[in-house]
Amino acid sequence: MWLGWANYGRGIMFLSIKDLKKSFGEDEYKTEVLKGIDFEIEKGEICVLLGPSGSGKSTLLNIIGGIDQPDSGTIMIQGKTISTLKEKDLTNYRRNHLGYVFQMYNLISHLNVEQNIDVGKYLSKNPLDKEELLQTLGLKEHRYKQPNQLSGGQQQRTSIGRAIIKNPDLLLCDEPTGALDYHTSKDILQLIEDVNKKYGNTIIIVTHNDAIKDMADRVIYLHDGRIRENIKNTHKIPAKDLNW
């Protein structure tokens, strides 16, 4: 049973990770991907996981998202240990408390914008108002278009809408601007920033783009499966002012 989710505010440690380890393969083929990860995130923060390819950031995101399991260590979200949940409870965790935004959108090709967003709505017990969200996303006039009729930015906005309509406590974004051009990337980052301000979701963004760190409340640098730096950003820059 989930307890306490609604009672957490800013300043409370929302996510706590202790000595997280993960490897793939066995014996001489074994590769350590995460080598003892420790960090905490406050409720409502935007956190950027920054690092080069192979640093372990996507593996870490997948473990936080309940897609993969760690070899050892603990993940606690608002006092609940995620890393030891059984499959049924893990499914409920993903369904009721997580939103996931992927680099390549993963939209359902035969559904229009509104229907793709409804996929997330039907998974939630407490969804956001769809009309208000479509307005926030700038998608009202595109609501009946299918993915192949949309630009890359519009597809990613739809992907964000599908994730955020669930009203998730935690929004995970895996390279959300990786397939987009510079100007569209900034638009998407502004949208993520607006979603955070409007709905108060805790957001983790995985990226290799160093400039994105400046819009975050917290920046965690990963290198070779370890945390090199964990920085609280006291001089945030609005997403619209980022340059790279």
C-alpha angles and dihedrals in degrees: 000000000000116000134184101008095127094046099063119102137176113302093037118108103251099176126030123181122186128190094330115187132181134172136174128214130016140264112342090359094055115122122191108219101170116031106187112322120196126176145121134218127201123229111273096016126136106224124190120205103205129187146110124279110290095027092115100250098126091045089052091050091050091052092049087049093053092242092115134024126232122235090228142342131068138272117198123185114189091337096313119115107229099178094070099044119127117238096264093051091043090054090051090049092053092044100046105030110026137074119187128200117191131201093239097044097234092215121168103253099213094049124082125232095273093046092049089053089047088061087070093040093057090055093057132084091200109029125179120251105279097210092052091046093050087053092049090049093048090236104116094105091046098047096114096045121106121230094262089059093056134083119242091259093051090049091052090048088054090050090051090048091053090052099041099044087073086067090230123195088220127035115196117198118190108198090321092180098036095107097040136089122248100267095042089048090056090049090053092047089051089051092051088049091050091049090052092051095043102042103022096229119163106241132200117191121193112204144146090209106106094199093065091067090075093070093052131096090214132024123198117190115206124196127171093343096310136094109253095180138003110195132182105215110224095174106053119183120211112251091243090062097051117117133190 
